Every structure is written in C-alpha cells, then in structure tokens.
Amino acid sequence: MPTSTIIYEGDLRTVATHRQSGTEIETDAPTDNQGKGERFSPTDLVATALGACMATTMGIKSRDLPVDLRGMKLSVQKIMKADPRRIAGVHIVFDFPEGFRADEKTRAILERTAHTCPVMYSIHPDMEVKVDFHWPVLA
C-alpha cells in the first residue's frame, strides 16, 4: 500500500493524503520560486521532517531515561542554494522548557539520538545540518 497519494491542484499547489490516517498536507511553491507561499513548500517539509524526526526519536528515547520532553520547542531554518536549486542546509535550534531537568549524560544521550534519526541518515551528505541545543541552566 502506498504511504501517500498526491494530487496536483494547479497553480503550484498539491494536496498529499496520508493513506493510513487520511490526514492531508497542502503544499505551495515558495514566493521565491513563482509560488504564493501560502503553505509549506516541499523543501520546507524536508527541513521540517528532519526536526520532527529528531524530536520524535528523542521522545522515544526519553521513555527509557526517563525524562519528559513535553514543551520542547524546535525552530527550523531552511537554507536554499541556486544552480541547481536545492536545500543547502538546515539549522535547528532546540529549546527546552524551564522546568526540564537532565544530567549531562542524559543530555548527551538525547543529542546523540537526535543526530541519528532516520531522516538525518536519509539526507544528502552535502546538506549542511547545524543543530543547537539550548538546555535550561541547572540550579
């Protein structure tokens, strides 16, 4: 069974449907590539998928540690390059809630887990990925 189906609606917009759940995602071409930029672009989804994968694998690992990652926030910046047009890099910043507490060993485990998520292993090695973890200051 396919993972998803995609319908091109015209005017540089698609609607992708996740086959298992029926959830839909619409995409638009970005404004710097003839689009309206009213939705995620396909390249936005690649960068966002990396952040979501990192967060998800950290969430899986956190169950064994145990720490609670609820409230963890990621900021994802996609950097484009021309000729050929492609994603040159992604910068992801992790911010943890003030109440989050984890020792250095746990933090190292979570960081390593983030860097070894399936999407990270799937992106082209020429794509530069920068990741910053902003851990709360331990009192």
C-alpha positions as CSV (number, residue, x, y, z in Angstrom):
1,M,0.0,0.0,0.0
2,P,1.4,3.5,-0.8
3,T,2.4,5.7,2.0
4,S,0.6,8.7,0.5
5,T,-1.2,10.0,-2.6
6,I,-0.6,13.4,-4.0
7,I,-3.0,15.4,-6.2
8,Y,-1.7,18.4,-8.2
9,E,-4.4,21.0,-7.9
10,G,-2.8,23.5,-10.3
11,D,-1.4,26.9,-9.6
12,L,1.7,25.2,-8.0
13,R,-0.3,23.6,-5.2
14,T,-0.5,20.0,-4.2
15,V,-2.6,18.0,-1.6
16,A,-0.9,15.0,-0.1
17,T,-3.0,12.4,1.8
18,H,-1.5,10.0,4.3
19,R,-3.1,6.7,3.3
20,Q,-3.2,5.2,6.8
21,S,-4.8,8.1,8.6
22,G,-6.4,10.2,5.9
23,T,-4.5,13.3,7.2
24,E,-3.9,15.9,4.5
25,I,-1.0,18.3,3.9
26,E,-1.2,21.0,1.3
27,T,2.0,22.5,-0.3
28,D,2.6,25.6,-2.3
29,A,5.7,26.7,-4.2
30,P,7.5,29.4,-2.2
31,T,7.4,33.1,-3.2
32,D,11.0,33.0,-4.4
33,N,10.1,30.2,-6.9
34,Q,6.9,31.6,-8.6
35,G,4.6,30.4,-5.8
36,K,2.2,32.1,-3.4
37,G,4.0,30.7,-0.3
38,E,0.6,30.2,1.4
39,R,1.5,26.7,2.6
40,F,4.6,24.7,3.4
41,S,6.8,24.2,0.3
42,P,8.1,20.7,-0.5
43,T,11.5,21.8,0.6
44,D,10.0,23.3,3.8
45,L,8.6,19.8,4.5
46,V,12.0,18.2,4.1
47,A,13.6,20.6,6.7
48,T,10.6,20.2,9.0
49,A,10.6,16.4,8.6
50,L,14.2,16.5,9.9
51,G,13.3,18.4,13.0
52,A,10.2,16.3,13.6
53,C,12.2,13.1,13.2
54,M,14.8,14.3,15.7
55,A,12.1,15.3,18.2
56,T,10.3,12.0,17.8
57,T,13.3,9.8,18.2
58,M,14.3,11.8,21.3
59,G,10.8,11.3,22.6
60,I,11.1,7.5,22.1
61,K,14.5,7.5,23.9
62,S,13.2,9.7,26.7
63,R,10.8,6.9,27.7
64,D,13.8,4.8,28.7
65,L,15.7,7.6,30.5
66,P,13.1,8.7,31.9
67,V,12.7,12.4,31.2
68,D,9.7,14.3,30.0
69,L,10.3,16.3,26.8
70,R,6.8,17.8,26.6
71,G,7.1,21.5,25.8
72,M,10.4,21.1,23.9
73,K,10.3,23.5,21.0
74,L,12.3,23.4,17.8
75,S,13.0,26.2,15.4
76,V,13.8,25.1,11.9
77,Q,15.6,27.3,9.3
78,K,16.0,26.0,5.8
79,I,18.8,27.5,3.7
80,M,18.3,27.3,-0.1
81,K,21.0,27.4,-2.8
82,A,20.7,28.0,-6.5
83,D,22.1,26.3,-9.6
84,P,20.8,23.7,-9.1
85,R,18.1,24.9,-6.8
86,R,18.3,22.7,-3.6
87,I,18.4,22.7,0.1
88,A,22.0,23.7,1.1
89,G,21.4,23.5,4.8
90,V,19.1,23.3,7.8
91,H,19.7,24.9,11.1
92,I,17.7,23.5,14.0
93,V,17.5,25.0,17.5
94,F,16.1,23.0,20.4
95,D,14.7,25.0,23.3
96,F,13.7,23.1,26.4
97,P,11.1,24.3,29.0
98,E,12.4,26.0,32.1
99,G,11.4,23.1,34.3
100,F,13.2,20.5,32.2
101,R,16.0,18.7,34.2
102,A,18.5,16.2,32.9
103,D,22.1,15.5,33.8
104,E,25.0,15.7,31.3
105,K,24.9,12.0,30.5
106,T,21.1,12.2,29.7
107,R,21.7,15.3,27.6
108,A,24.4,13.6,25.6
109,I,22.2,10.6,25.0
110,L,19.4,12.8,23.8
111,E,21.7,14.8,21.5
112,R,23.2,11.6,20.0
113,T,19.7,10.2,19.5
114,A,18.6,13.4,17.6
115,H,21.7,13.2,15.3
116,T,20.9,9.6,14.5
117,C,17.3,9.8,13.5
118,P,16.2,8.1,10.2
119,V,15.7,11.4,8.3
120,M,19.2,12.5,9.3
121,Y,20.6,9.3,7.8
122,S,18.5,9.9,4.6
123,I,19.5,13.4,3.7
124,H,22.3,14.0,1.2
125,P,25.8,14.4,2.9
126,D,26.3,17.7,1.0
127,M,23.4,19.3,3.0
128,E,24.9,21.1,6.0
129,V,23.0,20.5,9.2
130,K,23.6,22.7,12.2
131,V,21.9,21.8,15.5
132,D,22.0,23.9,18.7
133,F,20.6,22.5,22.0
134,H,19.6,25.3,24.4
135,W,19.4,23.4,27.7
136,P,17.9,25.2,30.7
137,V,20.5,26.2,33.3
138,L,20.7,23.7,36.1
139,A,20.4,25.4,39.6
